[in-house]
Each structure stands twice: as C-alpha cells, then as structure tokens.
C-alpha cells in the first residue's frame, strides 16, 4: 500500500474511520531518529497490504499530536477500530517494531 500523510483535518477520516488497522508515525522533518525510522515505515507500507500506514508531521498537525499525548518523537501508534491500541516511542528496527506492536 502507499504511504499516506494526515493533517489535523484529515486524521479522523484517514485513521479513526479506517476499516483496517492503521500504523501512524508521528514525526518531524528536523528529528534525527524520525529520519532514521522513515525508511522502516516506508518498507512496512510497501510490504503490508493488511495495514494502512499514515505519517503525521507534528509541526503541522499539532492538535492531533496533542490529542494522543505525543510528547517525544518518533512515536508510532497502532490504531485498531478507531482506537489507539499500542504506542511506541523512539527508533526501532522493522523487526522489533512489528514484534512490539504484535504485527
């Protein structure tokens, strides 16, 4: 699947109303660990057709970041049925990320 980007305006429709699980990467362009995680997130998006993958720039979508208590980035949250099911903070390898999220 393709990697999508969500804003304050599109987050609910892209993530909360999705019929399939959604992996959301909260990031910022200036964040070093976020840049390290970006290729991992892109790889997951390309490999997993059962999962929707969405990136949220915290500088642009500050209301969404605040709603989910994102204080440190990168933060990855797995949403299932419109609810935040799992949350991880910091860089992880693809294998570790998928394992910790139960994917």
Buried (B, 14 or more C-beta within 10 A) or exposed (E): BEBBEBEBEBBEEBBEEBEEBBBBBBBBEEBEBBBEBBEBBBEBBEEBEEBBBBBBBBEBBEEBBEEBEBEEBBBBBBBEEEEBEBBBBEBBEBEEBBEEBEB
